[in-house]
């Protein structure tokens, strides 16, 4: 059976293009249906985590008349970091990658963003920042993941309105959007679900940067302690890749977002203008409030909020919206 060439949204600046993906062994469902009910949805999710990757596969990026060759890593992941000639195109741009399999060429079309010139970049967590995931309760989180389909999953009230407003903040031309990145500790296995979910709820189109793919079902049911270092590395990379943007960071207090963002703000003291942290419980956490007070002392605007309407009001008050 043919392997699957899975492409992810990429991104470019004035000098470089980055696109990435995985080569997977063939699965029974090429593009997963997350609208199935209960047990069928669970079966779909499980298959996503049971699919195996293909190491050292030949993949080719077509960039104009040039065809650039690389091979997948041991986990089936590939990444092209390509110098760019001077470009005049902005926004979302298609790219093409092909995979050589026996005597056949398998192709797939992805997209990458080259942000319109502007001054705002937005980086957001996903779980319990805009997608209700019950991160503090691992058993409930797993149950919701397995048995709640795409249409059953919920977002927080007014969160879409806030994100849509941020996507055009500071723009005279509303067809131009600010750069958006969703950085999560969820694995690449859930990429298709997250793309469909954000489209369904009309979130701004964004680059997703997720955690290393899993191919062992045991890791789904017994995930152990999550390591958030990859989130720090990816956020740091974004700020270095687009150094001229001013950033808004959004997260929640259920895990380590506040502490990661504090570190980022200390390393990039002129870059982050605002940090938004969603309150996940009935009370604000004292240690989170201390971190945010520290950020205020560093001249970063902060908002520790329960409802997105508070975040919208704050964005208006500080002149972002």
N, C-alpha and C positions, 0 to 999 in steps of 0.2 A: 504493500500500500504506500501511496505517495506521502512524503513528509509535508508538514504545514509550515508555510513561511508567514510568520506573525510580525507585522510592523507596528511600531509605536510612533506617536507624534514626536517630531524632532524640532530643532530650533537653530537659528542662525543669528550671527551679529554681522558686523561690517567685514570681518576677515575670515570667519570660520562657519562651517555647517556641521551639525552633529545630528545623526540619525541612528536609530538602533532597533533591535528586534530579537526574536528568538526563532530558531528552527526546531520544530517539535515533530516527534513521531506521529504518524497518522492516528486520528481519533475517530470515534464513531460519529461525533457531531462536529463538523468543521467550524461552524459559528454558533456558539451556544445560545440556546433559547431560555432566557431568564424569566419568561412569562408563564412557564409551566407551573402548575400548582403543586404544593406540598412535596410529596415523595419524588415527583419528576424533577422538581427544582433541586432537591437534595442530590439526586443522581447526577444532574448537570454539574453542580458544584464539585462533587466528588471526582467526576471525570476530569475536571480541570486540574485537580491536584494529583491525579494518577498518570497524566500524560507525561511521557518521557521526552527528553531533549536529545538533540543530535550534535555531537561534538565534531569539530574540525570539518564542518560542511562548507563547501565553496559557495560564497554569496558575492553578488556583484551589484554595485550601486551605479546607476546610469545618471550621469551629470552632464547635460548637454551632449556633445559628441563623444565624451569620455566614459569608459566603462572601468570602474575601479573595483579591484578584487580584494577580498579578505576571506578569512575563515572563522567559524564560530569557536568560542571558548569551550571549555569542558562542560559547562552547563547549558550549551546551546545558544548562548547569548552572543550577539555581534554588535559592534558599534563602529561607525565610520566618523572620524573627526577629520574633515577635509578643508584645506585652505580654499577660500573663495576669491574669485576675481571680482572686480568691482561690479556690484549689482545695483539696479535701480528699482527693483520690485520689492514691495513690502506686503505684509499681511500673510495669509496662509497660502502656501505653495506646494504643489504635488511633487512627490519624488517616486522613483521606481527602483525596486530591488528585485533581482532574480536569483534563483537557486538552481544549481545544476544537479540533476538527479538522473543517474544512468545516462541515457541519450536524450533526455527531455529537459526543457527549461521551464521552471515554475516561476511565475512573476506575481508581484503584488504591488499595489499602489498605496503609498502613505502620504502624509502631509507634514510639513514643517512650517514654523512661524518665523518670520523676520519682522519684528515689531516695528510699527510705524514710529517715526521719531517722536518722542514725547518725554514725559518726566516721571511716569509712575509705572512701577511693577508690583504685582500682587502675588504673594505666595501664601497658600492656604493648606492646612491639614484637611483631611477628609472625615475620618470617623469621629463622630460626636462634635465636630466643628460645623459641618453642614448636613452630613448623613447621620441619622440617629442609629447608633450601632451598639450601645450598651457596653462600652469598653470596660467599665468598672466591674461588670459581671460576666466573666468569661463564658460560663455555661449558657447564659441568655444570649450573649453575642453569637455563639456558635449555633444555637437554635434558630435565631433570626436569619443568620447567613444561609442555613440549610433549608429552612421551611417557609421563609417569606420571599416571595418572588419579587421581580422588579417593580411591579405595580403596588405591592404591599409595603415596600420600604418607604420610610418617611423622611422628610426634611424638617428643619425647624422653621417655625412661622417667620415670615419676612426675610429669611436668609437669602432667597433668590433675588429679592428686590435690592438688597444691599450689594450683592455681588454684581448684579447688572449695572447698578449705579457706579460702582467702582470701575467697571470695565470701560466706561466712557468718561470718567472723571478727568477734568482738565482738557477735554477735547472740544475744539470748535466744530470739527467734522465728526458727527456721531457714527459715521460708517467706519471710522478708525477706532480700534480697540487697544486698550493697554495690555501689556504682556501679563498673562495669567499662568501660574504654575500650581498644580496640586501635588504636594509632596506628602507621602503617606508611608506608614510602616506596614501596610498591607503589601502582599506579594504581587509580582507580575501576573500570577495566575488569575487575579481578579480584574485585570485591565479591561477586558471586554465588558464585564458587568459595569464597571465604573464609567466607561465611555457612554454606554447606553443609558445609565442612570442620569448622568449630567445632561445628556441630550433631552431626555424625557422631561426633566424639570427646568430646562432652558437656562442652565448655568452658562456663564461665559466659556467659550471654547478655550481649552488650556492644554499645556504640555503636562503629562502625568509622569512623575518620577517615583517609582515604587521600589520595593525591596526585592532581593534576589529570589528567583523563582524556586518553588518547592515541587519536588517530584515524589515525595514520600507522604502517604496519607496519614501516617502516625503523627507527623508534625502539625497536621491540622487539628487533630483531637487533643494532642499534648504539646502545645506550642512552646511551653516553658516561658522564661522571662524574655520579654521583647527587648532587643537592643536598638536604641534610637540613634546610634552613631551615624548610620547611613543618612538619616534625615539632616543631621548637621552638615555632613559632607556635601550633600546635594544642594542645600540652601547656600552654603558658602560658595559652591561652584557657580550657582546662578548669579550671585552678587558680583563675583569676579568676572563672569562672562559678559554681564551688562553693567559695567561700573558707573555709567552715567545716569542710571535711573535712581529715583527715590522710591523706597520700598514700603509697602504695607504688609505686615505679617498677621495672619489669622490662625488661631488655634483654640484649644480648650484646656481646662484644668484637670482632665481625667488622667493624663500621663505626663510627659516631660516637655511639652511645648514651651511653657513659660521659661524654663531653665535653658532650653536650646536657644530661644530667641534672645534671652539676656546675653548669652555668650556671643551670639552673632552681633548684637548691638555694640558690645564692647570692642569687637574686632573691627567693625565698620561704623565708627562713631558719627560719620557724616552721611550715612546712606539710608538708614531706617528712620522713617518719619513717624510711624504709628504702629502699635501692637494691639491687637484685639484678642482677648481671651474669653471664651464662653464659659460660664459657670455651669458645671454639670450636675451639681448637687443642690440641696436646699439652702446651703449656706456657703458664703465665700470662704476660701481657704486662706488661713493667715499667712502661710509661707508663700502663696502665690501673690497675695497683696504686697508682701515685702519686696518681692522681685519686681513687681510693677512700679512700686515707689522708687526703687533703685533706678529703673529705666526713666522715670520722670525726671530724676535728678540728672540724668544724662541727656535731657532735652528731647526725649522721645515721648510723643503723645500716647497715652495708654487708655484702654477701656476694658474694664472687667465687667461683663454684662451677662444677664440671664436671658434677655429677649433681644432679638436682632433689631427691633425698633429702637432700642437704646443705642446700639452701635451705629445705626443710620443717623440718629440725632447727633451723636458725637462726631461723626464724619462731617456733618454739616457745620457743626460748631467750630471745628478747627480748620474749615475751609477746603477740605478735600472734595466735598460734593457742593 
